[in-house]
Amino acid sequence: MIRVVFNQKGGVGKSTIAANLAAIAASRGRRTLLVDLDSQTNSTQYLLGFEITKAKPTVAEFFDQSLSFRVSNMPIQQFIHPTPFENLSLMPASPDLADLHSKLESRSKILKLSKALEDLDQFDEIIIDTPPALNFYTRSALIAADVCLIPFDCDDFSRQALYGLIEAVEEIAEDHNDRLKVEGIVVNQFMARASQPQRIVQELIDEGMPVLESRLSSSVKVRESHDASKPLIYFAPSHKVTLEFVALYDELEARRASPKSGKRVVRK
């Protein structure tokens, strides 16, 4: 199963959600790969900390080799690295992704990632963290994916952007990947006692949007886990926000087990 965590808006917690879901899966014995496609390298730093400089080659080199005229390229396995956490592997990002973007887009390499991930059979779960833009890397991820998880923070600007985002996913599903489903919208930075977030979430539900029941609270513990380069399930396993992430993972697992899980995205 390949899951993409995507939102065109920055600061909604994509990397935090991707890395923590991957860590929870690994902690349960599932062989898990996290692919970081964001040139900001947040997921990579979250898992590796200061060891990030040793994680070579990166996903940037994976894409860069497709621009050459070599007879054969290095297999994707060469770009996957272990992390300090059992069962959790990483395909690390690099700032070089930003420089490569225009070259890759002009050379129509959009299927490169999808075809490479098809060759991986040693993982039970693959989670892809994406940049905050609908660019070459995000499209590559969505074409490769089975499901798309959309982080959402509760404000009206994010709400308006959400409609365009889902329309973009629908278009990719129709044109390139008929497996692709919207797995759900996960509400992040949720303030249960504030009326505005509750109103916005309820209105989305009333509109028929696939809002997940699990909510993720704002907590300084998340930032502390970033600083420690240790996902929450290892950093503070009994903390409230950790249990919220566990509840989210369990909800996604339950939905996946259901024959009606996920929302098939079809343009209207």
Disulfide bonds with the S-S distance in Angstrom:
none
